Amino acid sequence: MQTRMYLAAVISSCIGLAGCKTPDEAQTLARSSEVFTPEAAKDNLSYAKDQYLKLIEHVENRRHLNLKPACKAEPEMVCVPRSEEHDGIYMEQSEKWTNGFFPGVLWKLLSSKAYIDSWQSGQEQKIFATAKYYQETLYSEAHRNSTHDLGFILYDSFGEALAYDQLDSATRTDYLQALETGRATLATRYTDDKGLIRSWDWLPRMKIATLENGEQIIDRYTLSDPWTYPVIIDNMMNLEFLLDSENIRYHEIAFNHAKHTSINHYFYDEADEQQTYPLSYHVFDYGSFKPGNWQGVGNVSAWARGQGWSLYGYVTVVEAMAKSKVDLRDYPDFNAHLQRLFGSIEHLLADDPIPHWDFFATRDNAYQYAENISEQTTVFSGILGLCDRLIEDHIKPYVGYRPMTLPASMLSDESIDRLQGKVSWYGEPVLQGDSLVPCGREPYAQSHVKIPRDTSAAAIYAAALYRYATFTDNLPEQQKYAALADRIMAELTENYRTDRAKNGRPHSADFGFVLAEATGDMGNGGEIDTPIVYGDFYFIEANIRKIEFEQSLN
């Protein structure tokens, strides 16, 4: 039976999750949406191919690069294109969760080459050589047991490579072995007593900016009550990695993880009195058995990309059910859960198919969600320490964005000792009596006006929707899923491709990225309103799946 969390720390400003449209109005809007055709999908793939050839050339010639400090300190490290940051191509260091996506994009382009008409001499070979080069750097990740992200790192790169028909047999064998090693490693993060794969080993820390000897310092401070067994909704995306195996034990791990997630990881907006639209927390701590968010506007909010990980994750679970030899009679009805998640996404996107980075960010009372530190939740949200000087001048994380006064007791004794006498970047003591004042008390500048969207979330939704539409034998569901995916992709194609984006960054197309206006890590002030490689990855996937969905109808 689904656990129902009632967290009334905030009151919704409007009945309904996405706005004030009636169901009839929402249906009319959906029916009137633009058509997205296979020809448009093929054009997007051609554009993506040309863009990533451009990005490869920039990286090889070391143009426009913004290197992470570790990449500068260790020149021999192979760093990976990740996003556009500080008007450059941000190069990420090794052992990061996103590092499989760049070679993954290249493998996707190669495996879908038949859908791309604009190939020129040498282009396929160039992409292939680059994909193999970066793939070599990921072998060691198959043994790294300190992360749950092995699905993103390995399956979205080695796994994607297997679909390329020109992969030689020796390389294919090596890639298959890397995947099998990675599965065994990922399985070690599962414990039978919890029935879940633990997401992180690290403890949350609060970023606080101080002035020390006239120098601006940013440091992190431990919390008084950190999580002990965190599981994040992103982890649903790693289950396919386990399910794509003949090992029954891996299937049991995946289905058990999906079971506990479906029971504990969802809440209902207080305006949703009929509890029709489940929303995913980002984090559930199975140590304290409390929910919360590391990402998102607040400890209880609808982080847009998290809803995508939730939807896509259960699409893969439902698809795997038909093939698995696990007896699923005592498990929840995963397909019914998926249909409820689809209903939530459809409802959330009723007004606009491209979400803001958190669906609650534009509510009139969004600041109340941001400032919610209810004892019913356990996880520190990065938004609590997000001062306006840590983000660009035009970015507004949510409606009502303002400095926060927090209880100092949220920090550990060790952190409080470290902060004694320290002054924030705003010239005020960080500790003021029993209060923690990380960003001063003066209102933020009025230049913060743009609440960012997250096109990466939209691309994830579309890819998941086409995938389900392709394998389901339920015609009404097939039509609904495909129609919503078409609506999302029509909007992304028309208004968010980097060569067409009206509100994107001026050099994104020149750098070689495909999709503008993604948001990665608002709470840490990183990758906001900018192209990100995993946004491109899922956008490319959605185009491929659109073509293959249409082919499946014939």
C-alpha positions as CSV (number, residue, x, y, z in Angstrom):
1,M,0.0,0.0,0.0
2,Q,1.4,3.4,-1.0
3,T,2.7,5.5,1.8
4,R,1.1,8.9,1.9
5,M,3.2,11.8,3.2
6,Y,1.3,14.8,4.3
7,L,3.6,17.8,4.6
8,A,1.6,20.9,5.1
9,A,4.5,23.3,5.5
10,V,3.2,25.3,2.5
11,I,-0.1,26.0,0.9
12,S,-0.6,25.9,-2.8
13,S,-1.4,29.2,-4.4
14,C,-3.7,27.7,-7.1
15,I,-5.7,24.4,-7.3
16,G,-3.8,22.0,-9.6
17,L,-0.1,21.4,-10.1
18,A,0.6,23.2,-13.3
19,G,-1.7,26.2,-13.1
20,C,-5.4,27.0,-13.2
21,K,-6.5,25.4,-16.5
22,T,-9.5,23.0,-16.3
23,P,-9.1,19.5,-17.6
24,D,-11.2,20.4,-20.7
25,E,-8.9,23.3,-21.5
26,A,-5.8,21.2,-21.0
27,Q,-7.2,18.5,-23.4
28,T,-8.0,21.2,-26.0
29,L,-4.5,22.5,-25.7
30,A,-3.0,19.1,-26.2
31,R,-5.2,18.4,-29.3
32,S,-4.1,21.7,-30.9
33,S,-0.4,21.1,-30.4
34,E,1.9,21.2,-33.3
35,V,2.8,18.1,-35.2
36,F,6.3,16.7,-34.9
37,T,7.2,14.5,-37.9
38,P,9.9,11.9,-38.6
39,E,11.3,14.4,-41.1
40,A,11.8,16.9,-38.3
41,A,13.4,14.3,-36.2
42,K,15.8,13.4,-39.0
43,D,16.7,17.1,-39.4
44,N,17.4,17.3,-35.7
45,L,19.8,14.3,-35.9
46,S,21.6,15.9,-38.8
47,Y,22.0,19.1,-36.9
48,A,23.2,17.2,-33.8
49,K,25.8,15.3,-36.0
50,D,27.2,18.6,-37.3
51,Q,27.2,20.2,-33.9
52,Y,29.1,17.5,-32.2
53,L,31.7,17.4,-35.0
54,K,32.1,21.1,-34.3
55,L,32.4,20.4,-30.6
56,I,35.0,17.7,-31.2
57,E,37.1,20.1,-33.3
58,H,37.0,22.8,-30.6
59,V,38.1,20.3,-28.0
60,E,40.9,18.9,-30.1
61,N,42.2,22.4,-30.9
62,R,41.7,23.5,-27.2
63,R,39.4,26.4,-28.3
64,H,36.8,27.9,-26.0
65,L,37.6,25.5,-23.1
66,N,36.8,26.1,-19.5
67,L,38.8,23.5,-17.6
68,K,37.9,22.2,-14.2
69,P,40.8,22.9,-11.8
70,A,41.7,19.2,-11.6
71,C,42.1,19.2,-15.4
72,K,44.6,22.0,-15.1
73,A,46.4,20.5,-12.2
74,E,46.8,17.1,-14.0
75,P,47.3,17.8,-17.7
76,E,47.5,14.0,-18.4
77,M,43.9,13.6,-17.2
78,V,41.4,13.1,-20.0
79,C,38.6,15.5,-19.3
80,V,35.2,15.3,-20.9
81,P,33.0,18.0,-22.5
82,R,30.0,18.4,-20.2
83,S,28.2,21.8,-20.6
84,E,28.6,25.5,-21.4
85,E,29.8,27.3,-18.4
86,H,31.3,30.8,-18.1
87,D,31.1,31.4,-21.8
88,G,33.1,28.3,-22.6
89,I,33.0,24.5,-23.1
90,Y,33.2,23.1,-19.5
91,M,35.6,20.2,-19.3
92,E,34.8,17.7,-16.5
93,Q,37.4,15.7,-14.6
94,S,37.4,11.9,-14.4
95,E,35.0,9.9,-12.2
96,K,32.0,12.1,-12.6
97,W,28.4,10.8,-13.3
98,T,28.1,12.7,-16.5
99,N,31.2,11.3,-18.3
100,G,29.4,8.6,-20.2
101,F,27.1,11.0,-22.0
102,F,29.6,12.5,-24.4
103,P,30.8,9.2,-25.9
104,G,27.2,8.1,-25.6
105,V,26.0,10.9,-27.8
106,L,28.6,10.0,-30.4
107,W,27.6,6.3,-30.3
108,K,23.9,7.3,-30.7
109,L,24.7,9.4,-33.8
110,L,26.7,6.5,-35.3
111,S,24.0,3.9,-34.6
112,S,21.4,6.1,-36.1
113,K,23.5,7.0,-39.2
114,A,20.8,5.6,-41.5
115,Y,18.5,8.4,-40.4
116,I,21.0,11.1,-41.2
117,D,21.3,12.2,-44.9
118,S,24.0,14.8,-44.5
119,W,27.1,12.6,-44.0
120,Q,30.2,13.8,-45.6
121,S,33.5,12.0,-46.3
122,G,35.4,11.2,-43.1
123,Q,32.7,12.4,-40.6
124,E,31.6,8.9,-39.5
125,Q,35.2,7.9,-39.0
126,K,35.9,11.0,-37.0
127,I,33.0,10.5,-34.6
128,F,33.9,6.8,-34.3
129,A,37.5,7.5,-33.4
130,T,36.5,10.2,-30.9
131,A,33.9,7.9,-29.3
132,K,36.5,5.1,-28.9
133,Y,39.0,7.5,-27.4
134,Y,36.7,8.7,-24.7
135,Q,35.3,5.2,-24.1
136,E,38.8,4.0,-23.2
137,T,38.8,6.3,-20.2
138,L,35.7,4.6,-18.7
139,Y,36.9,1.0,-18.3
140,S,38.2,1.7,-14.8
141,E,34.7,3.0,-13.8
142,A,33.4,-0.6,-14.0
143,H,35.3,-1.3,-10.8
144,R,34.3,1.9,-8.9
145,N,32.0,0.7,-6.1
146,S,31.5,4.1,-4.5
147,T,28.7,5.3,-6.9
148,H,25.3,4.1,-8.0
149,D,25.7,6.1,-11.3
150,L,27.3,3.2,-13.2
151,G,24.2,2.9,-15.4
152,F,24.7,6.5,-16.6
153,I,28.5,6.1,-16.9
154,L,28.7,2.6,-18.4
155,Y,25.4,1.6,-19.9
156,D,24.9,5.0,-21.7
157,S,28.3,4.7,-23.3
158,F,29.5,1.0,-23.6
159,G,25.9,0.0,-23.9
160,E,25.2,2.5,-26.7
161,A,28.3,1.4,-28.6
162,L,26.9,-2.1,-29.0
163,A,24.2,-0.7,-31.3
164,Y,26.8,0.5,-33.8
165,D,27.0,-2.0,-36.7
166,Q,30.7,-1.2,-37.5
167,L,32.0,-2.1,-34.0
168,D,34.6,-4.8,-34.5
169,S,34.2,-8.1,-32.6
170,A,37.2,-7.7,-30.3
171,T,36.0,-4.3,-29.2
172,R,32.5,-5.5,-28.8
173,T,33.7,-8.3,-26.6
174,D,35.7,-5.9,-24.4
175,Y,32.7,-3.6,-24.1
176,L,30.4,-6.5,-23.1
177,Q,32.9,-7.5,-20.4
178,A,33.1,-3.9,-19.1
179,L,29.3,-3.9,-18.8
180,E,29.2,-7.2,-17.0
181,T,31.9,-6.1,-14.6
182,G,30.0,-2.9,-13.9
183,R,26.8,-4.8,-13.2
184,A,28.6,-6.9,-10.6
185,T,30.0,-3.7,-9.1
186,L,26.7,-1.9,-9.0
187,A,25.1,-5.0,-7.3
188,T,27.4,-4.6,-4.3
189,R,25.6,-1.3,-3.4
190,Y,22.4,-3.3,-2.8
191,T,21.6,-4.6,0.7
192,D,18.9,-7.1,1.3
193,D,17.8,-5.5,4.6
194,K,16.9,-2.3,2.8
195,G,15.9,-3.8,-0.5
196,L,17.5,-0.9,-2.4
197,I,20.7,0.2,-4.1
198,R,22.3,2.9,-1.9
199,S,22.9,6.0,-4.0
200,W,25.7,8.0,-2.3
201,D,28.4,7.4,0.3
202,W,29.2,11.0,0.8
203,L,27.5,13.2,3.4
204,P,25.7,16.5,2.5
205,R,27.5,19.7,3.3
206,M,26.3,23.3,3.1
207,K,28.1,25.7,0.9
208,I,28.8,29.0,2.7
209,A,30.6,32.0,1.3
210,T,32.8,34.0,3.7
211,L,35.3,36.8,3.7
212,E,38.6,35.8,5.2
213,N,41.5,38.3,5.3
214,G,39.8,40.2,2.5
215,E,39.5,37.2,0.3
216,Q,36.3,35.6,-0.9
217,I,36.2,32.0,0.3
218,I,33.6,29.3,-0.5
219,D,33.7,26.3,1.8
220,R,31.4,23.5,2.8
221,Y,30.1,22.7,6.3
222,T,28.7,19.5,7.7
223,L,25.2,19.1,9.0
224,S,23.9,18.0,12.4
225,D,21.6,15.3,11.1
226,P,22.8,14.1,7.7
227,W,21.3,11.2,5.8
228,T,22.7,7.7,6.4
229,Y,21.2,5.6,3.5
230,P,20.2,8.0,0.8
231,V,18.4,6.8,-2.3
232,I,17.7,9.3,-5.1
233,I,15.1,9.0,-7.8
234,D,17.9,9.2,-10.4
235,N,18.8,5.6,-9.3
236,M,15.7,4.4,-11.2
237,M,17.7,5.0,-14.4
238,N,20.4,2.5,-13.4
239,L,17.9,-0.4,-13.1
240,E,17.9,-1.0,-16.9
241,F,21.6,-1.7,-16.7
242,L,20.9,-4.6,-14.3
243,L,17.7,-5.7,-16.2
244,D,19.6,-6.0,-19.5
245,S,21.3,-9.2,-18.3
246,E,20.5,-12.9,-17.9
247,N,21.4,-12.8,-14.2
248,I,18.2,-13.4,-12.3
249,R,19.8,-11.9,-9.1
250,Y,20.3,-8.6,-10.9
251,H,16.6,-8.7,-11.9
252,E,15.6,-9.3,-8.3
253,I,17.7,-6.3,-7.2
254,A,16.2,-4.1,-9.8
255,F,12.6,-5.0,-9.1
256,N,13.1,-4.8,-5.3
257,H,14.5,-1.3,-5.8
258,A,11.6,-0.3,-8.0
259,K,9.1,-1.7,-5.4
260,H,10.5,0.2,-2.4
261,T,10.8,3.4,-4.5
262,S,7.2,3.2,-5.7
263,I,6.0,2.8,-2.1
264,N,8.2,5.5,-0.3
265,H,9.4,8.0,-2.9
266,Y,6.2,9.8,-3.8
267,F,4.0,12.5,-2.3
268,Y,0.9,14.4,-3.4
269,D,0.6,18.1,-3.6
270,E,-1.8,19.5,-1.0
271,A,-4.1,20.8,-3.7
272,D,-4.4,17.3,-5.1
273,E,-7.2,16.3,-2.8
274,Q,-8.0,13.1,-4.7
275,Q,-4.3,12.1,-4.8
276,T,-4.3,11.6,-8.5
277,Y,-0.9,12.9,-9.4
278,P,2.1,11.3,-7.6
279,L,5.2,13.5,-7.4
280,S,8.7,12.2,-6.7
281,Y,11.0,13.4,-4.0
282,H,14.6,13.7,-5.1
283,V,15.9,11.8,-2.0
284,F,14.5,9.3,0.5
285,D,16.7,8.5,3.4
286,Y,16.2,4.9,4.5
287,G,18.2,5.6,7.6
288,S,15.8,8.0,9.2
289,F,13.0,7.0,6.8
290,K,12.3,10.5,5.8
291,P,12.0,12.2,2.4
292,G,13.6,15.4,1.1
293,N,15.4,16.9,-1.8
294,W,19.1,17.6,-2.6
295,Q,17.9,19.1,-5.9
296,G,14.7,21.1,-6.2
297,V,13.3,24.3,-4.9
298,G,12.9,22.9,-1.4
299,N,12.8,19.7,0.7
300,V,9.3,19.0,-0.7
301,S,8.9,20.2,-4.3
302,A,8.6,18.8,-7.9
303,W,12.1,19.0,-9.3
304,A,11.5,18.7,-13.1
305,R,14.4,16.4,-14.0
306,G,13.6,14.1,-11.1
307,Q,10.1,13.6,-12.4
308,G,11.8,12.6,-15.7
309,W,14.1,10.1,-14.0
310,S,11.0,8.7,-12.3
311,L,8.9,8.3,-15.5
312,Y,11.8,6.9,-17.6
313,G,12.9,4.5,-14.8
314,Y,9.5,2.9,-14.6
315,V,9.2,2.7,-18.4
316,T,12.3,0.5,-18.3
317,V,10.9,-1.6,-15.4
318,V,7.5,-2.2,-17.2
319,E,9.3,-3.1,-20.4
320,A,11.5,-5.6,-18.6
321,M,8.6,-7.3,-16.8
322,A,7.5,-9.3,-19.8
323,K,11.0,-10.8,-20.3
324,S,12.1,-11.4,-16.8
325,K,11.9,-14.8,-15.1
326,V,11.3,-13.3,-11.7
327,D,8.0,-14.1,-10.1
328,L,6.4,-10.7,-9.9
329,R,3.0,-11.7,-8.3
330,D,4.0,-10.2,-4.9
331,Y,5.3,-7.0,-6.3
332,P,3.3,-3.7,-6.8
333,D,1.6,-3.2,-10.1
334,F,4.4,-1.3,-11.8
335,N,2.3,-0.7,-14.9
336,A,-0.4,1.0,-12.9
337,H,2.2,3.1,-11.1
338,L,3.6,4.1,-14.5
339,Q,0.2,5.2,-15.7
340,R,-0.2,7.4,-12.7
341,L,3.2,8.9,-13.4
342,F,2.2,9.6,-17.0
343,G,-0.9,11.4,-15.7
344,S,1.3,13.5,-13.4
345,I,3.6,14.5,-16.3
346,E,0.7,15.2,-18.6
347,H,-0.9,17.4,-15.9
348,L,2.3,19.2,-15.1
349,L,2.9,20.1,-18.7
350,A,-0.7,21.2,-19.4
351,D,0.3,24.9,-19.7
352,D,3.7,24.5,-21.3
353,P,5.5,21.4,-22.6
354,I,8.9,22.7,-21.5
355,P,9.1,22.8,-17.6
356,H,10.8,25.3,-15.4
357,W,13.6,23.6,-13.5
358,D,11.2,22.8,-10.7
359,F,7.4,22.8,-11.2
360,F,6.9,24.7,-7.9
361,A,9.4,27.5,-8.8
362,T,6.9,29.7,-10.4
363,R,4.2,29.5,-7.7
364,D,3.4,32.7,-5.9
365,N,4.5,31.1,-2.6
366,A,7.5,29.3,-4.0
367,Y,9.7,30.9,-1.3
368,Q,7.8,29.0,1.3
369,Y,8.7,25.7,-0.3
370,A,12.3,26.9,-0.5
371,E,12.4,27.8,3.2
372,N,10.7,24.6,4.4
373,I,12.9,22.8,6.9
374,S,10.2,20.7,8.4
375,E,11.3,18.0,10.8
376,Q,9.2,15.6,8.7
377,T,12.0,15.9,6.2
378,T,15.6,15.0,6.6
379,V,17.7,16.2,3.7
380,F,19.3,19.5,3.3
381,S,18.3,21.3,0.1
382,G,21.1,23.2,-1.6
383,I,18.7,26.1,-2.1
384,L,19.1,27.1,1.6
385,G,22.6,28.3,1.0
386,L,22.2,29.7,-2.5
387,C,23.1,33.4,-2.2
388,D,22.5,35.6,-5.2
389,R,26.3,36.3,-5.6
390,L,26.7,32.6,-6.4
391,I,24.5,32.8,-9.5
392,E,24.3,35.0,-12.6
393,D,22.7,38.4,-12.1
394,H,19.7,37.7,-14.2
395,I,18.9,34.2,-12.7
396,K,16.0,34.0,-10.3
397,P,15.7,30.5,-8.7
398,Y,12.1,30.9,-7.7
399,V,9.3,33.4,-6.9
400,G,10.0,35.3,-3.7
401,Y,13.8,34.6,-3.8
402,R,15.3,36.3,-0.8
403,P,18.0,35.8,1.9
404,M,17.2,33.2,4.5
405,T,17.6,33.2,8.2
406,L,18.0,29.6,9.3
407,P,18.5,27.8,12.6
408,A,22.2,27.4,13.3
409,S,21.3,24.0,14.9
410,M,21.0,22.6,11.4
411,L,24.8,22.6,11.3
412,S,27.1,20.2,13.2
413,D,29.0,21.5,16.3
414,E,32.2,21.3,14.3
415,S,30.8,23.5,11.6
416,I,29.5,26.1,14.2
417,D,32.9,26.2,15.7
418,R,34.5,26.8,12.3
419,L,32.1,29.6,11.5
420,Q,32.6,31.5,14.8
421,G,33.6,35.1,13.9
422,K,33.3,34.6,10.2
423,V,31.6,37.2,8.0
424,S,29.6,36.5,4.9
425,W,30.3,38.0,1.4
426,Y,27.5,40.5,2.4
427,G,29.6,41.9,5.3
428,E,27.4,40.4,8.1
429,P,28.3,37.7,10.7
430,V,27.3,34.3,9.4
431,L,26.2,33.3,12.9
432,Q,23.9,35.7,14.6
433,G,22.8,34.3,18.0
434,D,21.0,31.0,17.3
435,S,20.6,31.9,13.7
436,L,22.5,31.1,10.6
437,V,22.6,34.0,8.1
438,P,24.6,32.8,5.1
439,C,23.6,35.5,2.6
440,G,23.0,38.6,4.8
441,R,19.6,40.1,5.4
442,E,19.3,42.8,2.7
443,P,17.0,42.0,-0.3
444,Y,18.6,40.7,-3.4
445,A,19.1,42.9,-6.4
446,Q,16.1,43.3,-8.7
447,S,18.1,42.1,-11.7
448,H,17.2,38.5,-10.8
449,V,14.2,38.0,-13.1
450,K,14.5,34.8,-15.1
451,I,13.3,31.5,-13.6
452,P,15.1,29.0,-15.7
453,R,13.6,26.1,-17.6
454,D,15.1,22.7,-18.0
455,T,15.0,21.4,-21.5
456,S,17.0,18.3,-20.4
457,A,13.9,17.3,-18.3
458,A,11.7,17.8,-21.3
459,A,14.0,15.6,-23.5
460,I,13.9,12.8,-20.9
461,Y,10.1,12.9,-20.8
462,A,9.9,12.7,-24.6
463,A,12.4,9.8,-24.9
464,A,10.6,7.9,-22.2
465,L,7.2,8.5,-23.8
466,Y,8.2,7.4,-27.3
467,R,9.8,4.3,-25.8
468,Y,6.6,3.2,-24.0
469,A,4.5,4.1,-27.0
470,T,6.7,1.8,-29.2
471,F,6.4,-1.3,-27.0
472,T,3.0,-1.1,-25.5
473,D,0.1,-3.0,-27.1
474,N,-2.5,-0.7,-25.5
475,L,-3.6,1.5,-28.3
476,P,-5.1,4.4,-26.3
477,E,-2.0,4.6,-24.1
478,Q,0.2,4.4,-27.2
479,Q,-1.6,7.4,-28.7
480,K,-1.6,9.4,-25.5
481,Y,2.1,8.9,-24.8
482,A,3.1,9.6,-28.4
483,A,1.0,12.7,-28.6
484,L,2.6,14.2,-25.5
485,A,6.0,13.3,-26.8
486,D,5.3,15.0,-30.1
487,R,4.1,18.1,-28.4
488,I,7.3,18.3,-26.3
489,M,9.5,17.7,-29.3
490,A,7.8,20.2,-31.5
491,E,8.4,22.9,-28.9
492,L,12.1,21.8,-28.3
493,T,12.8,21.7,-32.0
494,E,11.2,25.1,-32.8
495,N,12.3,27.2,-29.9
496,Y,15.1,25.5,-28.0
497,R,17.6,24.1,-30.6
498,T,20.7,26.2,-30.1
499,D,20.4,27.6,-33.7
500,R,16.8,28.7,-33.0
501,A,16.7,29.5,-29.3
502,K,15.3,33.0,-28.6
503,N,16.5,33.1,-24.9
504,G,19.6,30.9,-25.0
505,R,23.2,31.9,-24.7
506,P,24.8,33.6,-27.7
507,H,27.6,31.2,-28.4
508,S,26.0,27.8,-27.7
509,A,25.5,27.0,-31.4
510,D,29.1,28.1,-32.2
511,F,30.5,25.8,-29.4
512,G,28.7,22.8,-30.8
513,F,25.8,22.1,-28.4
514,V,22.4,21.1,-29.6
515,L,19.8,22.0,-26.9
516,A,19.7,25.4,-25.1
517,E,18.3,26.2,-21.6
518,A,18.9,23.1,-19.5
519,T,19.4,23.4,-15.8
520,G,21.7,21.0,-14.0
521,D,22.4,21.9,-10.3
522,M,20.6,25.0,-9.1
523,G,21.3,24.4,-5.5
524,N,25.0,24.5,-6.1
525,G,24.7,27.4,-8.6
526,G,26.0,25.3,-11.4
527,E,25.0,24.6,-15.0
528,I,21.9,26.9,-15.0
529,D,20.0,27.9,-18.1
530,T,22.7,26.5,-20.4
531,P,23.4,23.5,-22.7
532,I,24.3,20.3,-20.9
533,V,25.5,17.1,-22.6
534,Y,22.9,14.9,-21.1
535,G,20.2,17.2,-22.4
536,D,21.6,16.6,-25.9
537,F,21.8,12.9,-25.2
538,Y,18.1,12.5,-24.4
539,F,17.1,14.9,-27.2
540,I,19.0,12.8,-29.7
541,E,17.4,9.7,-28.2
542,A,13.9,11.1,-28.4
543,N,14.4,11.9,-32.1
544,I,15.6,8.3,-32.8
545,R,12.7,6.9,-30.9
546,K,10.3,9.1,-32.7
547,I,11.5,7.7,-36.1
548,E,11.4,4.1,-34.8
549,F,8.0,4.6,-33.2
550,E,6.6,5.7,-36.6
551,Q,8.2,2.7,-38.3
552,S,6.7,0.4,-35.7
553,L,3.2,1.5,-36.9
554,N,3.7,0.2,-40.4
